[in-house]
Amino acid sequence: MRKILAVICTLITLFVLKETVNIFITDEADIVRQRSIFIVIALSISIPLIILTLWLWKPRNNQDQQEHN
């Protein structure tokens, strides 16, 4: 179950990172006008998602698994 959640979270994180980069490099007038707000919003979403994704892909400790067996 954890691996499935990790894959789903990874896909969402990759999409969010693509959109975050798009905010930094776009020339659209609507985005440029409010770029500072969009940057704050994008980073506040992408940074926790990156941390969650890395945590989900981190292998579990062997001690925790041995205690449950």
C-alpha positions in Angstrom: 0.0 0.0 0.0 2.8 2.4 0.8 4.4 1.9 -2.6 1.2 2.7 -4.4 0.8 5.8 -2.4 4.5 6.7 -3.1 3.9 6.3 -6.9 0.8 8.4 -6.8 2.5 11.1 -4.7 5.5 11.1 -7.0 3.3 11.7 -10.1 1.5 14.5 -8.3 4.9 16.0 -7.2 6.3 15.8 -10.7 3.2 17.7 -12.1 3.5 20.3 -9.4 7.2 20.8 -10.1 6.5 21.2 -13.8 3.9 23.9 -13.0 6.3 25.6 -10.5 9.0 25.8 -13.1 6.4 27.1 -15.6 5.6 30.0 -13.2 9.3 31.0 -13.0 9.9 31.0 -16.8 6.5 32.0 -18.4 5.9 35.3 -20.2 2.1 35.3 -19.9 0.9 38.7 -18.8 -1.6 37.3 -16.2 1.1 35.2 -14.5 3.8 37.9 -14.7 1.5 40.4 -13.0 1.0 38.2 -10.0 4.2 36.2 -10.1 5.3 36.8 -6.5 2.0 35.4 -5.1 2.2 32.4 -7.5 5.8 31.7 -6.5 4.8 31.6 -2.8 1.8 29.4 -3.5 3.8 27.0 -5.7 6.6 26.6 -3.3 4.3 26.1 -0.3 2.7 23.2 -2.2 5.8 21.7 -3.8 8.1 21.7 -0.9 5.8 19.6 1.4 5.0 17.3 -1.5 8.7 16.7 -2.1 9.3 15.9 1.5 6.3 13.6 1.6 7.5 11.8 -1.6 11.0 11.3 -0.2 9.6 10.0 3.1 7.4 7.5 1.3 10.2 6.2 -0.8 12.6 5.9 2.2 13.0 2.2 3.2 11.7 1.2 6.5 14.1 0.4 9.4 14.8 -3.3 9.7 14.3 -3.1 13.5 10.7 -1.9 13.0 10.0 -4.8 10.6 11.6 -7.4 12.9 9.5 -6.2 15.9 6.3 -6.7 13.9 7.2 -10.3 12.9 
